Amino acid sequence: MLKQLRIENFTIIDYCELDFGPSLTMLTGETGAGKSIIVDAISLLLGRTASDEMIKTSKKQAVIEGVFDASTVLLSPELKEILDEDKEIIVYRRLVKGKGSMVRVNGQTITLKTLKTIMKPLAGIIGQHEHLELFNSDMQLSLLDSFAEEELKGVKSRYQDCFRKYKDICHRLDAGQQGRDEIAQRIELLSLQVLDIEQHSFQPGEELDLEKKRKEIRNSRKIKMSLSAVQGKFEEVMVLISESGSHLEQILDIDQFFVKTKDYLDSVSIELEDKLKTIRSQADHLDDLDALDIDHIESRLDVIFKYKNKYKVKSIDDLVNLSLQLQHELKELESVSSSTEGLESSYETTLAELSDLALDLHNKRKVQAGILSQHIQSKMEGLNFDNCEFEIKIEYCVDSFFVTGATKVDFMISVNKGEPLKPLQKVSSGGELSRIMLAVKTVFFKYNPVGTLIFDEIDAGVGGITAVKLGEYMKIISQYCQVFCVTHLPQIAKFADEHYLVNKYIQDNESRTNVKLLQGEEKSQELHRMVGGKEVVELIKPWIH
């Protein structure tokens, strides 16, 4: 419930600070006095978008602050996070011209979207046009389900689980169906590409190896001639070293000084022998190259070059990797194609289960629709609907499955004897729609609990005894939640537990509004004013005393 409301520089209100009780609060005053301004201020605390026009013309900013008691409402996760120990919520909105607004809840800055979520269970506003939501078939179905929540809970939960499974299968099948031809074409293309690349058995590093061999073959004659000359010189040197060593051996017994020289010549000879072996090996390799077909190497390199261009890769390693990637994609697409049959079988099974659950849910709704129809008609009769008839038309939509089921709901009504039932939106009278709205709210407030319910001039088109009935019903609702009502009718205002008078006056060439809590005789005086004066009051004294 809304405990306190502070307003500063909001439209034509300079400042007011109001304390509210838990029951039925009436807001009255002359037309244009600013009654709906109070409702507008509260709506900002509930998450309504603000505009610069809401700020008093002579001021740069406006402030709206409200203190709510959340101890009696169902707490959402977002609400639990910001509640204090007393379960109070302080909502603060500051509007600054040209800069938008700031939102704080219990000292935390939040977004407008979060504010709407947090405040939804705390308060709701029903205006002259709020009955339009009742015209929506989805809203009507939602109301029926909230009324029959316990009876529908099990089957509805099973249906929704099955529906999610069904939609997932449909999505996968649709994706497969829509792309089936594309997948087939892709599989065919991939198969050709894989075969095309694999037929040449490309190997990593092959291109570099072939280029090296080609270069060696092209230079083999020159290399062989040089190596032959080097080999001859090495052999001549080795003969000379061998002869020198033999001469040194002949004098070693005479003078040991030459031992080191002899050892050095031996080590040089060994090293030269190793180098000579390397030269001979390289010469043998060149002999082997001579046996290779240079045309074959050129042809292979040409194939590699063409395939690199064909598949737009930079190297043969990239070409080999591409072949592996194509093979992997081919296997995946072949797997998708082969799994379609399994999905189709699962689809048939799930659809049959979904159909059974949807029909079961529909039948349970049908029973509850009859009970709810009686409740609403009873409330309508209490609101001075003579010879009214109300019925909830419920239709099973074969093969039309939604997350809510396969049920279409229409609220049907006849407000005059002898007239056929018509959809609710065909009712043209604003007074009738207001009463229907109140009848529905009276039935549903215990199924959709809210801390505060605000009726903003829903008495349009209503008068006489019917207005009294409206007031009585608001009084009933106020036993379960806090109720605010903006009204022009004394028949409704007389039920107030707290009565505020909104008055507009001129000061310093500016329109201003003040809000006053009426006490004792002031309440009767305001009812007298609303009726039209003493002469009229004399005629309706039984209603105001």
VMD Tcl script that draws the C-alpha trace (Angstrom):
set ca {
  {0.00 0.00 0.00}
  {0.98 3.62 -0.54}
  {1.68 5.15 2.87}
  {3.07 8.57 1.96}
  {3.26 10.74 -1.13}
  {5.35 13.89 -1.59}
  {4.95 16.11 -4.67}
  {7.02 19.19 -5.55}
  {6.60 21.48 -8.58}
  {4.52 18.96 -10.47}
  {2.21 20.62 -13.06}
  {0.18 23.07 -10.90}
  {1.07 21.56 -7.51}
  {3.77 23.54 -5.70}
  {4.09 21.19 -2.78}
  {2.02 18.64 -0.95}
  {2.77 15.82 1.42}
  {0.03 13.26 2.02}
  {-0.38 10.30 4.37}
  {-2.77 7.53 3.35}
  {-4.62 4.85 5.26}
  {-5.00 1.19 4.25}
  {-8.64 1.23 3.13}
  {-10.76 3.40 0.79}
  {-9.52 6.91 -0.09}
  {-11.64 9.29 -2.19}
  {-10.26 12.23 -4.18}
  {-12.87 14.81 -5.18}
  {-12.96 18.40 -6.41}
  {-14.21 20.54 -9.24}
  {-13.45 19.58 -12.82}
  {-9.91 20.72 -13.65}
  {-8.92 21.14 -10.01}
  {-6.12 18.59 -10.37}
  {-7.51 15.33 -9.02}
  {-5.95 13.30 -11.81}
  {-2.64 15.08 -11.18}
  {-2.36 13.02 -8.00}
  {-2.94 9.86 -10.03}
  {-0.39 11.03 -12.61}
  {2.17 11.54 -9.85}
  {1.54 8.03 -8.51}
  {1.79 6.63 -12.05}
  {5.32 8.07 -12.29}
  {6.24 6.09 -9.19}
  {4.95 2.97 -10.97}
  {7.18 3.49 -14.00}
  {5.28 5.80 -16.35}
  {7.44 7.81 -18.77}
  {7.85 11.46 -17.75}
  {7.96 14.60 -19.89}
  {9.07 18.21 -19.40}
  {5.42 19.35 -19.56}
  {4.88 17.69 -16.16}
  {7.24 20.16 -14.48}
  {5.72 23.39 -13.20}
  {6.24 26.11 -15.83}
  {8.21 28.42 -13.54}
  {10.47 25.66 -12.17}
  {13.40 23.67 -13.56}
  {12.69 20.38 -11.83}
  {9.98 18.38 -10.09}
  {10.15 15.67 -7.44}
  {7.76 12.81 -6.75}
  {8.44 10.53 -3.80}
  {6.35 7.71 -2.39}
  {6.67 5.29 0.50}
  {5.08 1.87 -0.08}
  {4.46 -0.96 2.37}
  {5.25 -4.25 0.57}
  {4.47 -6.59 3.47}
  {1.16 -7.81 1.98}
  {2.16 -8.45 -1.65}
  {3.82 -11.32 -3.46}
  {7.48 -10.41 -3.69}
  {9.31 -10.74 -7.00}
  {13.08 -11.53 -7.00}
  {13.80 -7.91 -8.03}
  {11.67 -6.66 -5.14}
  {13.32 -8.90 -2.55}
  {16.76 -7.56 -3.43}
  {15.96 -3.97 -2.49}
  {13.56 -4.39 0.45}
  {14.64 -3.25 3.89}
  {13.77 -5.07 7.13}
  {10.48 -3.18 7.43}
  {9.53 -4.21 3.89}
  {9.22 -0.56 2.91}
  {9.98 0.74 -0.56}
  {10.84 4.39 -1.06}
  {10.51 5.41 -4.70}
  {12.07 8.73 -5.73}
  {11.75 10.37 -9.14}
  {13.28 13.69 -10.07}
  {12.32 15.31 -13.36}
  {14.70 17.90 -14.79}
  {13.76 19.99 -17.82}
  {15.76 18.98 -20.85}
  {17.57 16.19 -18.97}
  {14.98 13.50 -18.41}
  {14.41 11.89 -15.03}
  {16.29 10.03 -12.32}
  {14.84 6.97 -10.58}
  {15.88 5.71 -7.16}
  {14.41 2.91 -5.09}
  {15.60 2.64 -1.49}
  {18.60 4.74 -2.45}
  {19.59 2.64 -5.46}
  {19.53 4.18 -8.93}
  {17.61 1.92 -11.33}
  {16.17 2.00 -14.84}
  {12.56 2.80 -15.67}
  {12.09 -0.76 -16.95}
  {13.24 -2.19 -13.63}
  {10.95 0.21 -11.77}
  {7.94 -1.06 -13.73}
  {8.85 -4.66 -12.88}
  {9.35 -3.91 -9.19}
  {6.16 -1.89 -8.79}
  {3.78 -4.16 -10.72}
  {2.58 -6.13 -7.66}
  {2.42 -3.00 -5.50}
  {-0.12 -0.87 -7.34}
  {-2.33 -0.73 -10.40}
  {-4.29 2.11 -12.01}
  {-7.67 1.60 -13.65}
  {-8.75 4.58 -15.73}
  {-11.70 5.32 -17.96}
  {-10.05 3.44 -20.80}
  {-8.44 0.58 -18.86}
  {-11.40 -1.62 -19.72}
  {-9.90 -1.93 -23.20}
  {-7.57 -4.62 -21.86}
  {-10.65 -6.78 -21.27}
  {-11.32 -6.74 -25.02}
  {-8.14 -8.70 -25.65}
  {-8.72 -12.44 -26.03}
  {-5.28 -13.25 -24.58}
  {-6.08 -11.16 -21.50}
  {-9.40 -12.93 -21.10}
  {-7.65 -16.30 -21.27}
  {-5.11 -15.09 -18.71}
  {-7.94 -14.08 -16.36}
  {-9.61 -17.47 -16.73}
  {-6.32 -19.26 -16.01}
  {-5.61 -17.15 -12.95}
  {-9.11 -17.94 -11.64}
  {-8.59 -21.68 -12.22}
  {-4.89 -21.76 -11.34}
  {-5.06 -24.67 -8.88}
  {-7.23 -26.82 -11.14}
  {-5.05 -26.18 -14.21}
  {-1.60 -26.13 -12.63}
  {-0.57 -29.74 -13.32}
  {-1.85 -30.15 -16.87}
  {-0.80 -26.63 -17.86}
  {2.77 -27.24 -16.70}
  {2.93 -30.56 -18.59}
  {1.47 -28.92 -21.70}
  {4.01 -26.08 -21.64}
  {6.92 -28.52 -21.23}
  {5.61 -30.54 -24.17}
  {5.00 -27.37 -26.19}
  {8.62 -26.26 -25.75}
  {9.79 -29.69 -26.93}
  {7.37 -29.53 -29.86}
  {8.57 -26.06 -30.93}
  {12.19 -27.16 -30.73}
  {11.50 -30.13 -33.02}
  {9.50 -27.92 -35.38}
  {12.31 -25.41 -35.52}
  {14.85 -28.09 -36.33}
  {12.58 -29.68 -38.91}
  {11.77 -26.32 -40.49}
  {15.45 -25.49 -40.69}
  {16.11 -28.88 -42.25}
  {13.16 -28.61 -44.64}
  {13.96 -25.08 -45.70}
  {17.56 -25.99 -46.38}
  {17.08 -29.57 -47.54}
  {17.74 -28.78 -51.19}
  {20.61 -26.53 -50.21}
  {22.06 -29.26 -48.01}
  {21.77 -31.81 -50.81}
  {23.48 -29.42 -53.21}
  {26.17 -28.68 -50.64}
  {26.77 -32.39 -50.03}
  {27.14 -32.95 -53.75}
  {29.56 -30.04 -54.11}
  {31.62 -31.11 -51.08}
  {31.82 -34.69 -52.33}
  {33.15 -33.50 -55.70}
  {35.66 -31.14 -54.07}
  {36.95 -33.79 -51.66}
  {37.39 -36.32 -54.50}
  {38.97 -33.66 -56.67}
  {41.63 -32.83 -54.09}
  {42.17 -36.36 -52.79}
  {42.83 -37.79 -56.25}
  {46.19 -35.99 -56.34}
  {47.29 -37.16 -52.87}
  {48.85 -33.84 -51.94}
  {51.28 -34.04 -49.00}
  {52.37 -31.32 -46.57}
  {55.74 -29.85 -47.59}
  {55.63 -31.55 -50.99}
  {55.84 -28.32 -52.98}
  {59.02 -27.11 -51.26}
  {60.64 -30.52 -51.72}
  {59.84 -30.56 -55.45}
  {61.11 -27.01 -55.97}
  {64.36 -27.96 -54.25}
  {64.79 -31.03 -56.49}
  {63.98 -29.00 -59.60}
  {66.64 -26.48 -58.70}
  {69.20 -29.21 -58.05}
  {68.46 -30.96 -61.33}
  {68.75 -27.75 -63.30}
  {72.22 -27.13 -61.74}
  {73.37 -30.75 -61.39}
  {75.86 -30.73 -64.36}
  {77.66 -27.64 -63.11}
  {77.67 -28.97 -59.56}
  {78.94 -32.38 -60.65}
  {81.85 -30.84 -62.59}
  {82.84 -28.70 -59.64}
  {82.49 -31.58 -57.22}
  {84.61 -33.78 -59.48}
  {87.35 -31.16 -59.54}
  {87.14 -30.69 -55.77}
  {87.23 -34.46 -55.28}
  {90.43 -34.70 -57.45}
  {92.14 -31.92 -55.53}
  {91.16 -33.52 -52.20}
  {92.64 -36.81 -53.34}
  {95.88 -35.10 -54.48}
  {96.19 -33.33 -51.15}
  {95.58 -36.56 -49.29}
  {98.37 -38.26 -51.34}
  {100.72 -35.41 -50.48}
  {99.81 -35.58 -46.79}
  {100.31 -39.33 -46.83}
  {103.75 -38.97 -48.45}
  {104.73 -36.23 -45.98}
  {103.70 -38.46 -43.13}
  {105.82 -41.30 -44.43}
  {108.89 -39.04 -44.59}
  {108.31 -37.89 -41.02}
  {108.06 -41.46 -39.75}
  {111.60 -42.10 -40.98}
  {113.08 -39.44 -38.69}
  {110.92 -39.89 -35.58}
  {113.44 -42.28 -34.05}
  {116.14 -39.69 -34.58}
  {114.26 -36.65 -33.24}
  {110.95 -36.76 -31.25}
  {110.34 -33.10 -32.04}
  {108.44 -34.10 -35.22}
  {105.91 -36.35 -33.44}
  {103.38 -33.55 -33.06}
  {103.72 -32.62 -36.71}
  {103.12 -36.26 -37.67}
  {99.96 -36.36 -35.42}
  {98.67 -33.17 -36.99}
  {99.05 -34.57 -40.50}
  {97.19 -37.72 -39.45}
  {94.24 -35.71 -38.04}
  {94.07 -33.56 -41.20}
  {94.05 -36.69 -43.26}
  {91.12 -38.13 -41.30}
  {89.12 -34.87 -41.58}
  {89.82 -34.67 -45.31}
  {88.62 -38.24 -45.68}
  {85.31 -37.33 -43.99}
  {84.83 -34.35 -46.27}
  {85.68 -36.44 -49.28}
  {82.99 -38.97 -48.31}
  {80.45 -36.12 -48.12}
  {81.48 -34.93 -51.58}
  {81.21 -38.46 -53.00}
  {77.75 -38.85 -51.38}
  {76.56 -35.61 -52.91}
  {77.91 -36.72 -56.27}
  {76.01 -40.00 -55.94}
  {72.84 -37.99 -55.10}
  {73.33 -35.99 -58.29}
  {73.63 -39.22 -60.21}
  {70.27 -40.23 -58.71}
  {68.76 -36.86 -59.76}
  {69.83 -37.56 -63.28}
  {67.55 -40.56 -63.16}
  {64.55 -38.34 -62.22}
  {62.20 -36.98 -64.88}
  {62.36 -33.19 -64.78}
  {59.17 -33.07 -66.83}
  {57.36 -35.08 -64.16}
  {58.47 -32.63 -61.44}
  {57.43 -29.65 -63.54}
  {54.07 -31.27 -64.21}
  {53.48 -31.97 -60.50}
  {54.37 -28.40 -59.53}
  {52.02 -27.15 -62.22}
  {49.15 -29.22 -60.73}
  {49.89 -27.83 -57.27}
  {49.93 -24.27 -58.61}
  {46.59 -24.72 -60.40}
  {44.88 -26.22 -57.34}
  {46.15 -23.44 -55.09}
  {44.53 -20.94 -57.45}
  {41.40 -23.04 -57.87}
  {40.73 -23.23 -54.13}
  {42.23 -19.82 -53.35}
  {44.88 -20.97 -50.87}
  {48.48 -19.83 -50.46}
  {50.30 -23.12 -49.94}
  {49.97 -26.87 -50.35}
  {49.65 -27.15 -46.56}
  {46.57 -24.92 -46.77}
  {45.26 -27.15 -49.55}
  {45.68 -30.26 -47.39}
  {43.95 -28.52 -44.44}
  {41.11 -27.41 -46.71}
  {40.58 -31.01 -47.78}
  {40.29 -32.05 -44.12}
  {37.79 -29.23 -43.43}
  {35.66 -30.18 -46.41}
  {35.60 -33.79 -45.28}
  {34.51 -32.74 -41.78}
  {31.70 -30.53 -43.10}
  {30.59 -33.31 -45.45}
  {30.29 -35.77 -42.54}
  {28.26 -33.27 -40.49}
  {25.82 -32.55 -43.33}
  {25.41 -36.25 -44.04}
  {24.66 -36.72 -40.34}
  {22.03 -33.94 -40.42}
  {20.44 -35.49 -43.46}
  {20.29 -38.94 -41.88}
  {18.81 -37.58 -38.61}
  {15.75 -36.08 -40.34}
  {13.88 -39.38 -40.25}
  {14.40 -39.63 -36.48}
  {13.17 -36.05 -36.00}
  {10.05 -36.72 -38.05}
  {9.23 -39.73 -35.89}
  {9.79 -37.68 -32.73}
  {7.60 -34.92 -34.19}
  {4.64 -37.28 -34.68}
  {4.95 -38.66 -31.14}
  {5.28 -35.22 -29.55}
  {2.40 -33.79 -31.59}
  {0.10 -36.58 -30.43}
  {1.09 -35.95 -26.80}
  {0.64 -32.19 -27.23}
  {-2.81 -32.64 -28.74}
  {-3.93 -34.80 -25.82}
  {-2.61 -32.31 -23.25}
  {-4.13 -29.33 -25.10}
  {-7.54 -31.01 -25.18}
  {-7.31 -31.96 -21.50}
  {-6.36 -28.36 -20.63}
  {-9.20 -27.04 -22.77}
  {-11.79 -29.30 -21.12}
  {-10.69 -28.23 -17.64}
  {-10.86 -24.60 -18.73}
  {-14.36 -25.18 -20.07}
  {-15.57 -26.36 -16.66}
  {-13.90 -23.42 -14.90}
  {-15.24 -20.96 -17.49}
  {-18.78 -21.93 -16.48}
  {-18.02 -21.32 -12.81}
  {-16.30 -18.00 -13.51}
  {-19.18 -16.86 -15.71}
  {-21.57 -17.35 -12.80}
  {-19.31 -15.39 -10.45}
  {-19.01 -12.42 -12.82}
  {-22.73 -12.41 -13.64}
  {-23.53 -12.42 -9.93}
  {-21.28 -9.40 -9.38}
  {-22.82 -7.63 -12.37}
  {-26.31 -8.15 -11.01}
  {-25.11 -6.56 -7.80}
  {-23.99 -3.56 -9.86}
  {-27.55 -2.91 -11.05}
  {-27.39 -4.88 -14.30}
  {-31.02 -5.97 -14.68}
  {-31.62 -9.02 -16.85}
  {-27.96 -9.20 -17.76}
  {-26.38 -12.38 -19.05}
  {-22.66 -13.10 -19.06}
  {-20.95 -16.09 -20.58}
  {-17.37 -17.09 -21.30}
  {-17.30 -18.61 -24.76}
  {-14.50 -21.11 -25.06}
  {-13.41 -22.68 -28.34}
  {-10.89 -25.44 -29.06}
  {-8.65 -24.49 -31.99}
  {-7.69 -27.76 -33.65}
  {-4.04 -27.92 -34.73}
  {-3.42 -24.35 -33.49}
  {-1.01 -24.71 -30.61}
  {0.41 -21.80 -28.64}
  {2.33 -21.57 -25.39}
  {-1.03 -20.98 -23.66}
  {-2.69 -23.99 -25.27}
  {-5.21 -24.39 -28.08}
  {-8.06 -22.50 -26.43}
  {-9.65 -19.26 -27.63}
  {-11.65 -17.29 -25.08}
  {-14.31 -14.62 -25.64}
  {-16.18 -12.79 -22.88}
  {-19.79 -12.58 -24.14}
  {-22.48 -10.32 -22.65}
  {-26.06 -9.25 -23.10}
  {-27.14 -6.28 -20.99}
  {-30.74 -6.11 -22.21}
  {-33.36 -8.82 -22.02}
  {-34.04 -10.45 -25.36}
  {-30.74 -9.39 -26.92}
  {-28.28 -12.08 -28.00}
  {-24.90 -12.46 -26.35}
  {-22.22 -10.32 -28.00}
  {-18.46 -10.05 -27.54}
  {-17.55 -7.65 -24.74}
  {-16.08 -5.09 -27.15}
  {-19.50 -4.65 -28.76}
  {-20.78 -3.03 -25.56}
  {-20.74 0.68 -26.37}
  {-21.83 2.37 -23.12}
  {-18.97 3.72 -21.03}
  {-21.01 3.28 -17.87}
  {-21.69 -0.36 -18.68}
  {-18.01 -0.99 -19.42}
  {-16.98 0.63 -16.13}
  {-19.36 -1.59 -14.19}
  {-18.26 -4.70 -16.05}
  {-14.64 -3.77 -15.31}
  {-15.42 -3.36 -11.63}
  {-17.36 -6.64 -11.52}
  {-14.39 -8.47 -13.04}
  {-11.94 -6.75 -10.69}
  {-14.13 -7.64 -7.72}
  {-13.94 -11.30 -8.69}
  {-10.27 -11.25 -9.53}
  {-8.56 -9.11 -6.94}
  {-7.96 -12.17 -4.78}
  {-6.47 -14.06 -7.74}
  {-4.32 -11.15 -8.90}
  {-3.49 -9.46 -5.61}
  {-2.12 -5.95 -5.68}
  {-1.22 -3.71 -2.75}
  {-2.98 -0.61 -4.08}
  {-5.79 -0.27 -6.62}
  {-6.50 3.18 -8.10}
  {-9.76 3.97 -9.91}
  {-9.39 7.15 -11.96}
  {-12.84 8.50 -12.85}
  {-14.29 5.17 -13.94}
  {-17.71 6.54 -12.97}
  {-18.14 8.19 -16.39}
  {-21.64 7.51 -17.69}
  {-22.81 6.20 -14.31}
  {-25.37 7.75 -11.95}
  {-28.17 7.08 -9.51}
  {-28.39 3.77 -7.71}
  {-25.79 2.28 -10.06}
  {-23.24 4.73 -8.70}
  {-24.09 3.61 -5.18}
  {-23.44 0.03 -6.23}
  {-20.06 1.05 -7.63}
  {-19.18 2.62 -4.30}
  {-20.31 -0.48 -2.42}
  {-18.12 -2.70 -4.53}
  {-15.10 -0.44 -4.04}
  {-15.76 -0.64 -0.33}
  {-15.72 -4.43 -0.56}
  {-12.43 -4.41 -2.46}
  {-10.91 -2.03 0.11}
  {-11.29 -4.75 2.75}
  {-8.58 -6.70 0.91}
  {-6.33 -3.98 -0.52}
  {-5.84 -0.22 -0.41}
  {-8.20 1.58 -2.83}
  {-8.04 5.11 -4.26}
  {-10.90 6.55 -6.26}
  {-11.10 9.81 -8.20}
  {-14.80 10.57 -8.57}
  {-17.38 13.29 -9.29}
  {-20.26 11.35 -7.73}
  {-21.33 11.83 -4.11}
  {-22.97 8.39 -4.17}
  {-19.46 6.92 -4.50}
  {-17.56 9.48 -2.40}
  {-19.77 8.83 0.65}
  {-18.11 5.41 1.13}
  {-14.70 6.98 1.83}
  {-12.65 6.03 4.85}
  {-10.45 9.00 4.02}
  {-11.65 11.87 1.84}
  {-9.28 14.36 0.17}
  {-10.49 17.55 -1.47}
  {-8.44 18.83 -4.40}
  {-8.86 22.56 -4.95}
  {-7.43 24.91 -7.60}
  {-6.82 28.60 -6.95}
  {-4.92 31.57 -8.42}
  {-1.94 33.09 -6.62}
  {0.71 35.43 -8.04}
  {-0.93 35.07 -11.46}
  {-0.32 31.30 -11.39}
  {-2.74 28.39 -11.10}
  {-2.04 26.35 -8.01}
  {-3.54 23.24 -6.44}
  {-3.74 22.13 -2.85}
  {-4.92 18.83 -1.39}
  {-6.71 18.75 1.95}
  {-7.78 15.80 4.11}
  {-11.40 16.45 5.13}
  {-12.51 15.94 8.70}
  {-15.95 15.58 10.28}
  {-18.45 18.12 8.92}
  {-16.11 18.97 6.04}
  {-16.98 15.62 4.45}
  {-20.71 16.43 4.47}
  {-20.04 19.89 3.07}
  {-18.08 18.40 0.18}
  {-20.88 15.90 -0.52}
  {-23.34 18.83 -0.50}
  {-21.17 20.66 -3.02}
  {-20.92 17.57 -5.25}
  {-24.71 17.14 -5.25}
  {-25.31 20.74 -6.26}
  {-26.36 22.69 -3.15}
  {-28.78 22.69 -0.22}
  {-31.97 22.32 -2.23}
  {-30.75 19.16 -3.89}
  {-29.33 17.90 -0.61}
  {-32.73 18.05 1.03}
  {-33.93 15.53 -1.50}
  {-31.09 13.05 -0.88}
  {-30.50 13.43 2.87}
  {-30.95 9.69 3.51}
  {-27.86 9.03 1.45}
  {-25.49 11.47 3.13}
  {-26.40 11.11 6.82}
}
mol new
graphics top color blue
foreach p $ca { graphics top sphere $p radius 0.5 }
foreach p [lrange $ca 0 end-1] q [lrange $ca 1 end] { graphics top cylinder $p $q radius 0.2 }
display resetview
